Amino acid sequence: MNKKQLSEWKELRLKAIYRDDNKCVNCLSDDKLHVHHTIYDFTSENIRIVPLNTLITLCELCHNELHRIVRINKIKNYNTVS
């Protein structure tokens, strides 16, 4: 990510956190906030193509738990297809 993209991402990240009232949308914590992409299908290197409505604010604990659940579901889905 170049400087311009990093700057654009920081601005977009702040907009998402502001929109979500500076709190995790899951547990309402305001500690160690992360911004999670709900959709990852963006092919351009230009961060501006990431729509704000595809981002959610999560605290570090909820974000880690979400990724843990996603990994488990991927494994379950893989095992059912195989």
DAWO-V517594 format. One record per residue. N is the residue number from 1. RES is the residue in one letter. PSI is psi in whole degrees, 0 to 359 (* if undefined). Layout:
n=N res=RES psi=PSI
n=N res=RES psi=PSI
//
This chain:
n=1 res=M psi=126
n=2 res=N psi=177
n=3 res=K psi=319
n=4 res=K psi=315
n=5 res=Q psi=319
n=6 res=L psi=318
n=7 res=S psi=316
n=8 res=E psi=319
n=9 res=W psi=317
n=10 res=K psi=318
n=11 res=E psi=315
n=12 res=L psi=318
n=13 res=R psi=314
n=14 res=L psi=322
n=15 res=K psi=318
n=16 res=A psi=315
n=17 res=I psi=317
n=18 res=Y psi=313
n=19 res=R psi=324
n=20 res=D psi=22
n=21 res=D psi=33
n=22 res=N psi=35
n=23 res=K psi=155
n=24 res=C psi=130
n=25 res=V psi=347
n=26 res=N psi=307
n=27 res=C psi=356
n=28 res=L psi=13
n=29 res=S psi=151
n=30 res=D psi=17
n=31 res=D psi=133
n=32 res=K psi=63
n=33 res=L psi=138
n=34 res=H psi=158
n=35 res=V psi=123
n=36 res=H psi=135
n=37 res=H psi=125
n=38 res=T psi=343
n=39 res=I psi=135
n=40 res=Y psi=10
n=41 res=D psi=47
n=42 res=F psi=122
n=43 res=T psi=339
n=44 res=S psi=152
n=45 res=E psi=354
n=46 res=N psi=114
n=47 res=I psi=338
n=48 res=R psi=347
n=49 res=I psi=355
n=50 res=V psi=108
n=51 res=P psi=140
n=52 res=L psi=326
n=53 res=N psi=0
n=54 res=T psi=11
n=55 res=L psi=141
n=56 res=I psi=150
n=57 res=T psi=128
n=58 res=L psi=148
n=59 res=C psi=166
n=60 res=E psi=318
n=61 res=L psi=313
n=62 res=C psi=323
n=63 res=H psi=314
n=64 res=N psi=318
n=65 res=E psi=319
n=66 res=L psi=314
n=67 res=H psi=326
n=68 res=R psi=315
n=69 res=I psi=318
n=70 res=V psi=316
n=71 res=R psi=316
n=72 res=I psi=316
n=73 res=N psi=322
n=74 res=K psi=319
n=75 res=I psi=315
n=76 res=K psi=315
n=77 res=N psi=321
n=78 res=Y psi=317
n=79 res=N psi=331
n=80 res=T psi=330
n=81 res=V psi=324
n=82 res=S psi=*
//
